[in-house]
Amino acid sequence: MLEIRDVNKHYGTAHVLTDVSFDVEPGRMTGFVGGNGAGKTTTMRIILGVLSSDSGTVALDGAALTPEDRRRFGYMPEERGLYPKMKVEEQLVYLARLHGLSSTAAKRNAGDLLEQLGLGERAGSTVESLSLGNQQRAQIAAALVHDPEVLILDEPFSGLDPLAVDVVVGVLKDRALAGAPVLFSSHQLDIVERLCDDLVIIANGSIRANGSREALRASHSTLRYELISSGDAGWLRSVPGVHVVDFDGSYALFDVDSESTAQAVLRDAIGRGDVATFAPRHPSLAQIFREVIR
């Protein structure tokens, strides 16, 4: 497990990170979200040793990270860092060799990754000749080619179309299922919501929320329900303890003052006719994010 504890960072008088603490558990995808300038990239660079913190610790399985530990990390920066005039497969093999893989293993890993990421036919192309989306896939391959034990990815889905996102998601999930802790940042909250097991929200250099996706949704849920029935649901407006948020004929979205009121509404709805749907409405990640950083 990757453990970040009480990390602080200053640039002059500017306090960039304040007591940042969270875990990235093995076998789980951890989404790291926040607005521009919130501190995501700075935190990632401190984890990787590219930047030093003013205080705090970063540990792997309880031991302080060493340069040798970080050689086992896979990192994808937000800015593309591949050699533009180098062929894609040649570059991946080169990077794998830098991490200590044999020539045979490097070529095998590079070929497998290019196929998995849909770049097999472009293996002999230069990076600069690829579309921006394919350059992003090549950058992801570069982070994975040496079989890293920990993945740190800064905006891995930037510039990808929906089909490419699905491909990359599949590859990253496979790495997590194999036991790697995976930390990724993204501004695309719909992707984060679909992909992450755990979520860390940062704003102004401080962690505002941290936990599993399900726990965060439960902790920020209100007593809001959705009803779809065969008849007109307008009767809900006159029920004590009910506030109708949205209404359209047989559909109603409403808040209640207690669980007992919700159950009373359900019994009344069943008595009035067929009930197609009656379910609690949980907030989306985007709604939680806006609430937490407000």
C-alpha positions in Angstrom: 0.0 0.0 0.0 1.2 3.5 -0.8 0.8 5.8 2.2 1.0 9.6 2.0 1.1 11.2 5.5 1.0 14.9 6.5 2.8 16.2 3.4 3.4 19.9 3.3 4.9 22.0 0.5 5.6 25.8 0.3 6.8 27.9 -2.6 8.0 31.0 -0.9 5.0 32.3 1.1 2.5 30.2 -0.9 1.3 27.1 0.9 0.8 24.6 -1.9 0.0 21.5 0.1 -1.2 21.4 3.7 -1.1 18.1 5.7 -2.0 16.0 2.7 -2.7 12.4 3.8 -4.3 9.5 2.0 -3.7 5.8 1.0 -3.6 4.1 -2.3 -4.5 0.5 -1.7 -3.2 -2.5 -3.8 -5.6 -3.8 -6.3 -7.7 -0.7 -6.2 -8.1 2.3 -8.5 -7.9 5.6 -6.6 -9.2 8.7 -8.4 -7.5 12.0 -7.4 -9.6 14.9 -8.3 -9.5 18.7 -7.8 -9.6 21.9 -9.8 -6.7 23.5 -11.6 -4.0 24.4 -9.1 -5.5 22.3 -6.3 -2.2 20.4 -5.7 -2.7 17.1 -7.6 0.4 17.3 -9.8 2.6 18.6 -6.9 1.4 15.7 -4.7 2.2 13.2 -7.5 5.7 14.6 -8.1 6.4 14.4 -4.4 5.3 10.7 -4.4 7.7 10.1 -7.3 10.6 12.0 -5.7 10.7 14.6 -8.5 9.9 17.2 -5.9 10.8 17.2 -2.2 8.2 18.0 0.5 8.9 20.4 3.3 7.5 17.8 5.8 5.6 14.6 5.8 6.3 11.1 4.6 5.6 8.9 1.6 5.8 5.1 2.3 5.3 1.8 0.5 4.0 -1.0 2.7 5.1 0.9 5.8 8.7 1.7 4.7 9.9 5.0 3.5 10.3 5.1 -0.3 13.8 4.7 -1.7 15.1 5.5 -5.2 15.1 1.7 -5.9 11.4 1.5 -4.9 10.6 4.3 -7.3 12.2 2.4 -10.1 9.3 0.0 -9.7 6.8 2.8 -10.3 5.1 3.6 -13.5 4.5 7.3 -14.1 2.6 9.2 -16.8 3.0 13.0 -16.7 0.3 15.3 -17.8 2.7 16.7 -20.4 3.8 14.3 -23.1 7.4 13.4 -22.6 8.2 11.0 -25.5 10.8 11.6 -28.2 8.8 12.8 -31.1 11.1 11.5 -33.9 11.6 8.1 -32.4 9.5 5.1 -33.5 6.9 4.0 -31.0 7.9 0.4 -30.4 11.6 1.3 -30.4 11.0 4.0 -27.7 9.0 1.6 -25.5 11.8 -1.0 -25.7 14.4 1.6 -24.9 12.4 2.8 -21.8 11.9 -0.8 -20.6 15.6 -1.5 -21.0 16.4 1.6 -18.9 14.3 0.0 -16.1 16.4 -3.2 -16.3 14.4 -5.5 -18.5 16.2 -7.8 -20.9 16.0 -7.1 -24.6 13.6 -10.1 -25.1 11.3 -9.0 -22.2 11.3 -5.4 -23.3 10.3 -6.3 -26.9 7.6 -8.7 -25.6 6.1 -6.1 -23.2 6.2 -3.4 -25.8 4.5 -5.6 -28.4 1.8 -6.8 -26.0 1.0 -3.3 -24.8 0.8 -1.8 -28.3 -1.7 -4.5 -29.2 -3.8 -4.0 -26.0 -3.9 -0.3 -26.6 -4.8 -0.6 -30.3 -1.5 0.7 -31.5 -0.1 -2.5 -33.0 -0.3 -1.2 -36.6 1.5 2.0 -35.6 4.5 0.3 -33.9 6.9 1.5 -36.6 5.5 5.0 -36.7 7.2 8.0 -35.2 5.5 9.5 -32.2 5.0 12.9 -33.9 3.2 11.2 -36.8 0.5 9.9 -34.4 -2.8 11.6 -33.7 -3.0 13.3 -30.3 -5.1 10.5 -29.0 -2.7 7.9 -30.1 0.2 9.8 -28.6 -1.7 9.6 -25.4 -2.0 5.9 -25.7 1.7 5.6 -26.4 2.4 7.7 -23.3 0.3 5.3 -21.3 2.2 2.3 -22.8 5.5 4.0 -21.7 4.3 4.1 -18.1 3.4 0.4 -18.2 6.1 -1.2 -20.3 8.5 -2.2 -17.4 5.7 -4.0 -15.5 5.5 -1.4 -12.6 4.3 -2.4 -9.2 2.7 1.0 -8.6 1.0 3.3 -11.1 0.8 7.1 -10.9 -1.0 8.6 -13.8 -1.7 12.3 -14.3 -4.7 12.9 -16.6 -4.4 9.6 -18.5 -7.7 10.1 -20.4 -7.0 13.6 -21.7 -7.5 13.8 -25.5 -9.0 10.3 -25.8 -12.3 9.6 -27.6 -14.9 7.4 -25.8 -13.7 4.2 -27.5 -10.1 4.9 -26.6 -11.1 5.6 -23.0 -12.7 2.2 -22.8 -9.6 0.5 -24.1 -7.4 2.4 -21.6 -9.8 1.7 -18.8 -9.6 -2.0 -19.6 -5.8 -2.0 -19.5 -5.6 -0.1 -16.2 -8.2 -2.3 -14.6 -6.2 -5.4 -15.5 -3.2 -3.8 -13.7 -5.2 -3.1 -10.6 -6.7 -6.6 -10.6 -3.1 -8.0 -10.7 -2.5 -6.2 -7.4 -1.0 -2.8 -8.3 -2.0 0.3 -6.4 -3.2 2.8 -9.1 -3.5 6.5 -8.5 -4.8 8.6 -11.4 -6.0 12.2 -11.7 -8.6 13.4 -14.1 -10.9 16.3 -14.7 -13.4 13.9 -16.4 -15.5 13.1 -13.4 -17.8 10.8 -15.3 -14.8 8.5 -16.0 -13.6 8.8 -12.5 -17.0 7.8 -11.2 -17.1 4.8 -13.5 -13.5 3.6 -12.9 -12.4 4.4 -9.3 -12.8 2.2 -6.3 -11.6 5.0 -4.0 -11.7 8.7 -4.3 -9.5 11.6 -3.0 -10.8 15.2 -3.4 -8.3 18.0 -3.0 -8.9 21.8 -3.0 -6.5 24.6 -2.3 -3.8 22.1 -1.3 -5.9 20.3 1.4 -7.7 17.0 1.3 -11.4 17.7 1.5 -12.8 14.1 1.1 -11.2 10.7 1.1 -12.7 7.2 1.0 -14.3 4.5 -1.1 -16.7 5.6 -3.8 -19.7 3.9 -2.0 -18.8 5.4 1.4 -18.5 8.9 0.0 -21.8 8.7 -1.9 -23.5 7.3 1.2 -22.1 10.1 3.4 -23.3 12.8 1.1 -26.7 11.3 0.3 -29.9 13.1 1.2 -33.2 11.4 1.7 -34.0 11.8 -2.0 -36.2 9.3 -3.9 -37.3 8.6 -7.4 -40.8 7.4 -8.2 -42.1 6.1 -11.5 -45.7 4.9 -11.5 -48.5 4.1 -13.9 -50.6 7.1 -12.8 -50.1 10.7 -12.2 -47.7 11.3 -9.3 -48.9 14.9 -8.6 -50.5 13.7 -5.3 -47.0 13.8 -3.8 -47.1 17.6 -3.6 -49.7 17.4 -0.8 -48.0 14.7 1.4 -46.6 16.1 4.7 -42.8 15.8 4.9 -42.3 15.6 1.1 -40.7 18.2 -1.1 -41.0 17.5 -4.8 -37.8 18.4 -6.7 -38.8 17.4 -10.2 -42.1 16.2 -11.6 -43.4 15.1 -15.0 -46.7 13.1 -15.0 -45.9 9.7 -13.7 -42.3 10.6 -12.7 -41.4 12.4 -9.5 -38.1 13.1 -7.8 -38.6 14.2 -4.2 -37.0 14.7 -0.8 -38.5 13.3 2.5 -37.9 14.3 6.1 -37.4 10.7 7.3 -37.2 7.1 6.1 -40.7 6.5 7.6 -42.1 9.1 5.3 -40.5 7.4 2.4 -42.0 4.1 3.3 -45.4 5.8 3.7 -45.1 7.3 0.2 -44.3 3.8 -1.2 -47.3 2.2 0.5 -49.5 5.0 -0.8 -48.1 4.7 -4.3 -48.7 1.0 -4.4 -52.3 1.5 -3.2 -52.8 4.0 -6.1 -51.6 1.7 -8.9 -48.5 -0.1 -10.4 -45.1 1.2 -9.2 -42.4 0.7 -11.9 -39.6 2.3 -9.8 -39.2 3.4 -6.3 -35.5 3.9 -5.3 -33.2 6.3 -3.4 -31.3 8.7 -5.6 -27.6 8.9 -4.7 -25.6 12.0 -5.7 -23.2 11.8 -8.6 -19.5 12.3 -8.1 -19.8 15.7 -9.8 -22.4 16.7 -7.2 -20.2 15.5 -4.3 -17.2 17.3 -5.8 -19.0 20.6 -6.0 -20.4 20.2 -2.5 -17.1 19.3 -0.9 -15.0 22.1 -2.5 -17.7 24.8 -2.0 
